């Protein structure tokens, strides 16, 4: 397949005024009601656009509302503790986004007196703000003539222009130029056009079986004209899934200042050892139980002796009374993990890793930002603790 030479020529000749009119009319009728669209101030737009990176709208909505309740203004976010921000983000994934948001809020307070800049180039100087996010904030919040290109609009523009493969640098330049060409002048509704394009890409020009019969701009579409809408854009082969087996050990000690309240309330006096995940690891900045890779037992659970040996080898820690706590399956990008959760009493040893460590009481686990598998183990510990109290 070739990249169609007709796409850009057709677009340069097409009637942009009519294209925008059809698109706007469709968007005003069909747009979904979303919380960040109701009160589109720059801070809310910014939070929503960062949350929407790599994440679906339905997953984002509850997080957006919770985040705005916790940090209603940019100043609140700038002044917030990083752990509070991460805890609020917990479960949404790609945690660097949350840390960058807080750092960027601090930069806006420090360098721009708390006013989010309008200019896409200035926006891109903020941590975590790339060309797409800058274009979205500048156009939607300030009606600047700033183009956007994300997964939905990239697919849409490939089909509109008949571009088979968007992956080369030249193709990307062409798509960004096209995205810009579609926009009206500054102050004339560029933000609405950008939102309409994203909505059209997500709701109508879907990856498979696009709804061309109800598409408001089908008359301008090169893929539709040539019947190639199912073939464009060409997609890369899915990366091979890698299976991975890990163990995490919830190590406890009886805290000197947390006197056990009785035999059936034993967890009330326990503290659990957590490690802060490194920048180079998955879930950077979050707290987790000691976790390490173990050999795939072919469906057989590891023995306490194997877990103890790996805990000593990977973390320099000894444990006694090891017992299984929970087995969890989870996926991260192309990795499928089987995590064996264990619980045991710390029996000495000091951490030999570069990670920051912390002992946390059972009830404090719920305040501590953790990755999803660690949270499930913590939930099991809390459940056991409550069950023990009867
Ligand atoms: Fe997408 Fe079909 Fe509309 Fe073309 S006509 S933009 S392929 S939905």
Boltz pocket constraint, residues with backbone or C-beta under 6 A from the ligand:
constraints:
  - pocket:
      binder: B
      contacts: [[A, 156], [A, 159], [A, 160], [A, 204], [A, 205], [A, 206], [A, 210], [A, 211], [A, 212], [A, 215], [A, 216], [A, 217], [A, 218], [A, 219], [A, 221], [A, 222], [A, 223], [A, 224], [A, 229]]
      max_distance: 6.0
